Amino acid sequence: MTDQITTPREHAHPFVPYRPPRLDPAAGLRRGRELLQQLDSRRSVRFFAADPVPAEMIELAVAAANTAPSGAHHQPWKFVAVADPGIKRRIREAAEHEERINYEGGRLPEAWREALAPLETTSDKGYLEVVPWLVVVFAEKSTPRPDGSLRKNYYVNESVGIACGLFITALHAMGLATLTHTPNPMGFLTEILERPATERPYILFPVGYPAPDCEVPDLRRKPLAEALEYFPADRRD
């Protein structure tokens, strides 16, 4: 297939040329395999070291998240980083309160309890105070304009989810660990972090280094044959 040659078009908004370097298939496959090998070693962690993490590492991870595609390029996310011990304690206490209702109070459906059993999770969220950083991601349902009106955002869940995936990837690339913690309900995060009504809490990320004695469940990821199908089944070109 030959490269298509197109003539310049008229645009209502500014456009700029996009000419990323084109890798030959061998080089592209090599980079892809290297990335897969790195990401395949990533695990969600619940045992963290208290060792400090430079703020620049958080900034780099959020900058990576900021490269995510989003509906209409509205980038409907806000990352709120917390290092203050007092605020981390308030978040832990509020999270554990909700989780005790979930685990001990029967709010979790039995099927969900059975699904969680192999992970041995409980209402104890002590790691929220151990880690040097908590990063709470808020999804912006709408964004205030300078004149006080609100701009509606689109595909918010999809956009924020992709950004969070890139955030996790960047943390792992820097040797950091995290966990996608989603206490339910999460309204206490809006209150503690004094967020506006146009936002809703999406994910709470504890961020730090794994503890020296950290353990994780011995899980197996879905094999490629179950994750990918070709259609028609005999076509791979």
DODO-633395 format. One record per residue (C-alpha): chain; x, z, y. Coordinates in steps of 0.05 Angstrom, whole numbers, plus 5000, padded with zeros to 4 digits. Example, Ala and Ser with C-alpha at 12.3 -4.5 7.8 and 13.67 -1.06 7.14 Angstrom:
# residues 2
<node c="A" xx="5246" zz="5156" yy="4910"/>
<node c="A" xx="5273" zz="5143" yy="4979"/>
//
This chain:
# residues 237
<node c="A" xx="5000" zz="5000" yy="5000"/>
<node c="A" xx="5029" zz="4980" yy="5067"/>
<node c="A" xx="5028" zz="5023" yy="5130"/>
<node c="A" xx="4970" zz="5006" yy="5175"/>
<node c="A" xx="4985" zz="4986" yy="5246"/>
<node c="A" xx="4935" zz="5010" yy="5297"/>
<node c="A" xx="4929" zz="4995" yy="5370"/>
<node c="A" xx="4924" zz="5051" yy="5422"/>
<node c="A" xx="4853" zz="5077" yy="5432"/>
<node c="A" xx="4819" zz="5106" yy="5493"/>
<node c="A" xx="4805" zz="5181" yy="5487"/>
<node c="A" xx="4761" zz="5227" yy="5527"/>
<node c="A" xx="4812" zz="5282" yy="5517"/>
<node c="A" xx="4889" zz="5281" yy="5516"/>
<node c="A" xx="4920" zz="5258" yy="5451"/>
<node c="A" xx="4994" zz="5257" yy="5433"/>
<node c="A" xx="5032" zz="5220" yy="5379"/>
<node c="A" xx="5039" zz="5254" yy="5311"/>
<node c="A" xx="5098" zz="5229" yy="5271"/>
<node c="A" xx="5120" zz="5282" yy="5222"/>
<node c="A" xx="5181" zz="5265" yy="5178"/>
<node c="A" xx="5158" zz="5230" yy="5116"/>
<node c="A" xx="5192" zz="5257" yy="5053"/>
<node c="A" xx="5204" zz="5214" yy="4993"/>
<node c="A" xx="5164" zz="5238" yy="4932"/>
<node c="A" xx="5225" zz="5271" yy="4899"/>
<node c="A" xx="5241" zz="5312" yy="4961"/>
<node c="A" xx="5167" zz="5329" yy="4972"/>
<node c="A" xx="5159" zz="5352" yy="4900"/>
<node c="A" xx="5222" zz="5395" yy="4905"/>
<node c="A" xx="5196" zz="5430" yy="4967"/>
<node c="A" xx="5128" zz="5439" yy="4935"/>
<node c="A" xx="5158" zz="5470" yy="4872"/>
<node c="A" xx="5201" zz="5517" yy="4914"/>
<node c="A" xx="5140" zz="5539" yy="4954"/>
<node c="A" xx="5099" zz="5550" yy="4891"/>
<node c="A" xx="5155" zz="5591" yy="4860"/>
<node c="A" xx="5157" zz="5635" yy="4921"/>
<node c="A" xx="5082" zz="5644" yy="4927"/>
<node c="A" xx="5073" zz="5656" yy="4853"/>
<node c="A" xx="5113" zz="5720" yy="4861"/>
<node c="A" xx="5065" zz="5747" yy="4914"/>
<node c="A" xx="5021" zz="5806" yy="4894"/>
<node c="A" xx="4972" zz="5851" yy="4930"/>
<node c="A" xx="5002" zz="5920" yy="4938"/>
<node c="A" xx="4972" zz="5990" yy="4944"/>
<node c="A" xx="5038" zz="6029" yy="4943"/>
<node c="A" xx="5078" zz="6021" yy="5006"/>
<node c="A" xx="5143" zz="6048" yy="5035"/>
<node c="A" xx="5140" zz="6081" yy="5104"/>
<node c="A" xx="5202" zz="6041" yy="5126"/>
<node c="A" xx="5194" zz="6010" yy="5195"/>
<node c="A" xx="5176" zz="5937" yy="5204"/>
<node c="A" xx="5197" zz="5903" yy="5269"/>
<node c="A" xx="5139" zz="5881" yy="5313"/>
<node c="A" xx="5170" zz="5812" yy="5316"/>
<node c="A" xx="5154" zz="5803" yy="5242"/>
<node c="A" xx="5080" zz="5816" yy="5256"/>
<node c="A" xx="5083" zz="5768" yy="5315"/>
<node c="A" xx="5114" zz="5714" yy="5271"/>
<node c="A" xx="5060" zz="5723" yy="5218"/>
<node c="A" xx="5005" zz="5718" yy="5270"/>
<node c="A" xx="5039" zz="5657" yy="5301"/>
<node c="A" xx="5038" zz="5625" yy="5232"/>
<node c="A" xx="4964" zz="5643" yy="5225"/>
<node c="A" xx="4952" zz="5611" yy="5292"/>
<node c="A" xx="4972" zz="5543" yy="5263"/>
<node c="A" xx="4909" zz="5543" yy="5219"/>
<node c="A" xx="4857" zz="5489" yy="5229"/>
<node c="A" xx="4791" zz="5513" yy="5257"/>
<node c="A" xx="4722" zz="5486" yy="5274"/>
<node c="A" xx="4727" zz="5446" yy="5339"/>
<node c="A" xx="4796" zz="5478" yy="5348"/>
<node c="A" xx="4762" zz="5541" yy="5375"/>
<node c="A" xx="4810" zz="5586" yy="5336"/>
<node c="A" xx="4757" zz="5641" yy="5328"/>
<node c="A" xx="4802" zz="5698" yy="5308"/>
<node c="A" xx="4835" zz="5759" yy="5338"/>
<node c="A" xx="4890" zz="5799" yy="5303"/>
<node c="A" xx="4894" zz="5871" yy="5326"/>
<node c="A" xx="4959" zz="5906" yy="5305"/>
<node c="A" xx="4961" zz="5982" yy="5300"/>
<node c="A" xx="5023" zz="6026" yy="5293"/>
<node c="A" xx="4997" zz="6090" yy="5326"/>
<node c="A" xx="4993" zz="6145" yy="5273"/>
<node c="A" xx="4931" zz="6177" yy="5303"/>
<node c="A" xx="4892" zz="6112" yy="5302"/>
<node c="A" xx="4916" zz="6096" yy="5232"/>
<node c="A" xx="4890" zz="6165" yy="5210"/>
<node c="A" xx="4822" zz="6152" yy="5242"/>
<node c="A" xx="4818" zz="6085" yy="5206"/>
<node c="A" xx="4837" zz="6117" yy="5140"/>
<node c="A" xx="4785" zz="6172" yy="5147"/>
<node c="A" xx="4730" zz="6123" yy="5165"/>
<node c="A" xx="4749" zz="6075" yy="5109"/>
<node c="A" xx="4751" zz="6130" yy="5057"/>
<node c="A" xx="4683" zz="6156" yy="5081"/>
<node c="A" xx="4652" zz="6088" yy="5067"/>
<node c="A" xx="4690" zz="6079" yy="5002"/>
<node c="A" xx="4668" zz="6147" yy="4975"/>
<node c="A" xx="4596" zz="6124" yy="4985"/>
<node c="A" xx="4614" zz="6060" yy="4949"/>
<node c="A" xx="4651" zz="6091" yy="4890"/>
<node c="A" xx="4621" zz="6161" yy="4883"/>
<node c="A" xx="4555" zz="6150" yy="4918"/>
<node c="A" xx="4533" zz="6092" yy="4876"/>
<node c="A" xx="4529" zz="6039" yy="4930"/>
<node c="A" xx="4572" zz="5992" yy="4889"/>
<node c="A" xx="4531" zz="5953" yy="4837"/>
<node c="A" xx="4551" zz="5968" yy="4765"/>
<node c="A" xx="4575" zz="5897" yy="4754"/>
<node c="A" xx="4622" zz="5903" yy="4813"/>
<node c="A" xx="4648" zz="5969" yy="4786"/>
<node c="A" xx="4663" zz="5937" yy="4719"/>
<node c="A" xx="4699" zz="5879" yy="4753"/>
<node c="A" xx="4743" zz="5928" yy="4792"/>
<node c="A" xx="4758" zz="5974" yy="4733"/>
<node c="A" xx="4822" zz="5937" yy="4710"/>
<node c="A" xx="4852" zz="5945" yy="4780"/>
<node c="A" xx="4841" zz="6021" yy="4779"/>
<node c="A" xx="4820" zz="6022" yy="4852"/>
<node c="A" xx="4789" zz="6086" yy="4880"/>
<node c="A" xx="4763" zz="6112" yy="4946"/>
<node c="A" xx="4833" zz="6140" yy="4962"/>
<node c="A" xx="4863" zz="6096" yy="5016"/>
<node c="A" xx="4924" zz="6138" yy="5033"/>
<node c="A" xx="4967" zz="6076" yy="5041"/>
<node c="A" xx="4931" zz="6062" yy="5107"/>
<node c="A" xx="4972" zz="6119" yy="5137"/>
<node c="A" xx="5037" zz="6105" yy="5100"/>
<node c="A" xx="5047" zz="6033" yy="5122"/>
<node c="A" xx="5080" zz="6021" yy="5189"/>
<node c="A" xx="5027" zz="5971" yy="5210"/>
<node c="A" xx="4953" zz="5959" yy="5202"/>
<node c="A" xx="4930" zz="5891" yy="5224"/>
<node c="A" xx="4855" zz="5882" yy="5231"/>
<node c="A" xx="4828" zz="5811" yy="5237"/>
<node c="A" xx="4765" zz="5801" yy="5276"/>
<node c="A" xx="4722" zz="5738" yy="5272"/>
<node c="A" xx="4697" zz="5714" yy="5340"/>
<node c="A" xx="4625" zz="5693" yy="5333"/>
<node c="A" xx="4628" zz="5669" yy="5405"/>
<node c="A" xx="4682" zz="5670" yy="5459"/>
<node c="A" xx="4670" zz="5693" yy="5531"/>
<node c="A" xx="4684" zz="5640" yy="5584"/>
<node c="A" xx="4714" zz="5657" yy="5652"/>
<node c="A" xx="4645" zz="5651" yy="5684"/>
<node c="A" xx="4617" zz="5704" yy="5637"/>
<node c="A" xx="4578" zz="5655" yy="5592"/>
<node c="A" xx="4591" zz="5651" yy="5518"/>
<node c="A" xx="4619" zz="5592" yy="5479"/>
<node c="A" xx="4592" zz="5587" yy="5409"/>
<node c="A" xx="4644" zz="5580" yy="5354"/>
<node c="A" xx="4634" zz="5538" yy="5291"/>
<node c="A" xx="4655" zz="5546" yy="5219"/>
<node c="A" xx="4679" zz="5616" yy="5236"/>
<node c="A" xx="4685" zz="5644" yy="5165"/>
<node c="A" xx="4722" zz="5582" yy="5140"/>
<node c="A" xx="4769" zz="5581" yy="5200"/>
<node c="A" xx="4787" zz="5655" yy="5198"/>
<node c="A" xx="4795" zz="5653" yy="5123"/>
<node c="A" xx="4847" zz="5597" yy="5128"/>
<node c="A" xx="4884" zz="5635" yy="5183"/>
<node c="A" xx="4886" zz="5698" yy="5141"/>
<node c="A" xx="4915" zz="5658" yy="5083"/>
<node c="A" xx="4972" zz="5633" yy="5127"/>
<node c="A" xx="4983" zz="5704" yy="5153"/>
<node c="A" xx="4991" zz="5729" yy="5081"/>
<node c="A" xx="5038" zz="5672" yy="5065"/>
<node c="A" xx="5082" zz="5687" yy="5126"/>
<node c="A" xx="5086" zz="5761" yy="5109"/>
<node c="A" xx="5107" zz="5745" yy="5038"/>
<node c="A" xx="5160" zz="5696" yy="5063"/>
<node c="A" xx="5191" zz="5752" yy="5104"/>
<node c="A" xx="5192" zz="5800" yy="5044"/>
<node c="A" xx="5132" zz="5841" yy="5066"/>
<node c="A" xx="5071" zz="5860" yy="5026"/>
<node c="A" xx="4998" zz="5869" yy="5042"/>
<node c="A" xx="4929" zz="5878" yy="5014"/>
<node c="A" xx="4863" zz="5845" yy="5034"/>
<node c="A" xx="4823" zz="5909" yy="5046"/>
<node c="A" xx="4750" zz="5898" yy="5063"/>
<node c="A" xx="4714" zz="5965" yy="5065"/>
<node c="A" xx="4639" zz="5956" yy="5068"/>
<node c="A" xx="4610" zz="5966" yy="5119"/>
<node c="A" xx="4667" zz="5954" yy="5168"/>
<node c="A" xx="4633" zz="5971" yy="5234"/>
<node c="A" xx="4678" zz="6031" yy="5245"/>
<node c="A" xx="4735" zz="5983" yy="5259"/>
<node c="A" xx="4697" zz="5954" yy="5318"/>
<node c="A" xx="4685" zz="6024" yy="5345"/>
<node c="A" xx="4755" zz="6052" yy="5335"/>
<node c="A" xx="4791" zz="5991" yy="5362"/>
<node c="A" xx="4741" zz="5982" yy="5418"/>
<node c="A" xx="4725" zz="5909" yy="5403"/>
<node c="A" xx="4670" zz="5870" yy="5439"/>
<node c="A" xx="4602" zz="5854" yy="5408"/>
<node c="A" xx="4623" zz="5780" yy="5403"/>
<node c="A" xx="4671" zz="5799" yy="5346"/>
<node c="A" xx="4661" zz="5826" yy="5277"/>
<node c="A" xx="4714" zz="5857" yy="5231"/>
<node c="A" xx="4736" zz="5808" yy="5177"/>
<node c="A" xx="4796" zz="5838" yy="5139"/>
<node c="A" xx="4840" zz="5899" yy="5145"/>
<node c="A" xx="4912" zz="5885" yy="5126"/>
<node c="A" xx="4961" zz="5943" yy="5113"/>
<node c="A" xx="5030" zz="5913" yy="5124"/>
<node c="A" xx="5096" zz="5940" yy="5101"/>
<node c="A" xx="5149" zz="5938" yy="5046"/>
<node c="A" xx="5129" zz="5956" yy="4975"/>
<node c="A" xx="5147" zz="6027" yy="4954"/>
<node c="A" xx="5209" zz="6032" yy="4910"/>
<node c="A" xx="5164" zz="6055" yy="4852"/>
<node c="A" xx="5108" zz="6005" yy="4867"/>
<node c="A" xx="5068" zz="5981" yy="4809"/>
<node c="A" xx="5015" zz="5926" yy="4806"/>
<node c="A" xx="4966" zz="5906" yy="4750"/>
<node c="A" xx="4995" zz="5858" yy="4699"/>
<node c="A" xx="4949" zz="5800" yy="4718"/>
<node c="A" xx="4951" zz="5727" yy="4699"/>
<node c="A" xx="4930" zz="5674" yy="4748"/>
<node c="A" xx="4881" zz="5619" yy="4729"/>
<node c="A" xx="4921" zz="5562" yy="4697"/>
<node c="A" xx="4925" zz="5496" yy="4734"/>
<node c="A" xx="4882" zz="5463" yy="4681"/>
<node c="A" xx="4824" zz="5509" yy="4700"/>
<node c="A" xx="4836" zz="5504" yy="4775"/>
<node c="A" xx="4842" zz="5429" yy="4780"/>
<node c="A" xx="4801" zz="5371" yy="4753"/>
<node c="A" xx="4812" zz="5297" yy="4764"/>
<node c="A" xx="4751" zz="5252" yy="4772"/>
<node c="A" xx="4746" zz="5207" yy="4734"/>
<node c="A" xx="4783" zz="5250" yy="4683"/>
<node c="A" xx="4833" zz="5196" yy="4665"/>
<node c="A" xx="4855" zz="5180" yy="4736"/>
<node c="A" xx="4916" zz="5213" yy="4768"/>
<node c="A" xx="4936" zz="5158" yy="4818"/>
//
